[in-house]
Amino acid sequence: MGAGELHSSDSANRRRPHLVGAIALLLDQSETLDRNLLWCAIDAGSWVTPQLIDTAVFVDPSFPEKARVRVDEQCPVLVPVGLTPAERHSATGPDGMLGRSAKMLASLLAASASIPSLERWASDLQRDVRIEQVLKEDAWNKSDEIVASWMTNVRRAFLERGHLLAPKAT
């Protein structure tokens, strides 16, 4: 599966390590890899937060609880300390803290719509004034659209190779 099939057009060098990890988790049928590392990458901010959150939908049965906790806390991003500005930009993207939090929030809400137990919760939150204000900070990223597109494309790419991807949580 080519990298271009699964993500948008940002510089691939900045996101390739996270996407490689995401694909490894998706292929890990025996579930031997540590899903907590996926959440660490999400919590630290990433160029590919939407794709990482999609991956969490497919690999983590506790996605609903983890999504709710992060949204309730307004999706704080915990950028690793000690990074130079250039390293931080390369690791987490160009947004500031609010933009990174908005990217995570938009991605969590969009991905939650694919899980029956979270669908109404996510829909209701979209109409919350406080949430609407934060989501405006993600307007140029269009994380919700990336979530939908990547979820469709990764499912199709895996199905073409004989792997059916379905959310771990219901």
N, C-alpha and C positions, 0 to 999 in steps of 0.2 A: 504494500500500500504506500503510495507516494505521499510525502508530507503535504503536498499541495492539495490532496484530496480532503484533508481533515482540518484545515485552518485557513484563516483569512490571510491577507497579503503583508503583514508586518514582517520585519527582518527575521528570517528563520533561525539565524544563529542565536538570537536571544531566547527563543522559546524551545529550541530543539531538545535540550535536556529534560525539561518538564514533559514534553510530549512523548519522548521515548519512555519515560517512567510511566506515563498514563497508558500507553499501549501495552507495556509489560504487565501492568495490573489487569488490563482487560483480557490479556491472553492467559493470565495465571488461573487456570481452571482449578488447580488444586488448592488455591487460596493460601499459598505459602508466603507471599510478599506482605509486608506490613502496610496496611491501609492508613495507619496513622501518619505515615510520612506524606501521603497524599494531602491529608488535612493540614499538615505543617506547611506544605507548599502553598496551599490555598490561603492559609492564615498569614503567610509572609508577603502575600501579593505576588502576582506573576503576570507576565504579558499574556499568558494563556489561562487565566482564572476561569473563563467560561468552559473551556475544554476540560480542565481539571475537575470542575464541579459536575460536568456531564459524566466523567469517568466515575466519580464518587457515586452517582446514581446507580451505575451498573455494577459496582463492586462492593458497596458498603450497605449491609442491611440496616445499619443504624443511621442512614442518611436523614430520615425525618427528624430524629432527635437532634442531630448535629446541625442541621439547617435551622431548626427553630431556635436553638441556643444562640447561634451566630446572629440571626435576624433580631432576636430579642435584645441582644447587646449592640445592635446597630453595626454589625460586621466590622469589628475593629481589625485593622491590619497591623501585624506585629513584624515590621521590617527588621531583619537581623542588624544588630549593632555593629559598628566598626567598618561599615562599608563607605567607601568614598562616594561622592555624588555620582560619578560615572558608573561605579559598580552597582549602586542602588538602582540607577536608571536601567542598566542592562538586565538586572535580576527581576525588577518589579514593574518596569514600564515607566512612562513619562508622567503619569499622574501623581498628584500629591496624595496625602493621607485620605482626604475626603473622596477624591476620585477613585482611589483604590477600594475604599469601603463601598462606594456606590457600585463599582464593577462587581464586587462580590455579592452585594445585595441583589442587583439586577439578575445576576447569574443564578443565585439560589432561588429566587422567586420564579424565574423562567423554568428552571429544571424541576422545581417542585410541582409545577403544573402537570408533569408527566407521571406523578405518583398519586394514585387515587386518594390516599389518606391525607395528602397535603394540598390537593387541587383547590378546594374551597378556601382554605387558609391563605394560600398564595394570592388567589383572586381578591379576597377581602383586603389584604394588605396593600394591593395595588391602588386601592381607593383611599387609603389612609393618608391624610395630608402630610404628616411627618415623613412617611415613606416616599410620597410623591416628590417632596423637596430633595431628598437624597438621590432619588433616581434621576432627577434632572442633571445631576453631576456626571451621569454616565451617558448622557445623550449622544456624544460624539463617538463613544466606544461601541454603542449598540450591542451590549453584551447579551441582551435577551435574544436578539437575532442570531448572534453567534452560537448561543446555546442550542437554539432550534436547528440551525443549519448543521452544526457539528454532530448533534445527536442523530440526525437523519443520515448524514454521510458516514459516520462511523458504524452505525447499524448496517447500512448497505454494504460497506466495505467488508465487514466481518461476515455478513451473511453470504456474500459472494465466495468467501473462503470456508464456508461450512460451519460458521460459529453464529449462533443466535444470541444476541445481546438483549437482555431484559432487565428492568430495574430489580435490584435485590430486595427492596422494600416494597410493600403494597400500600 
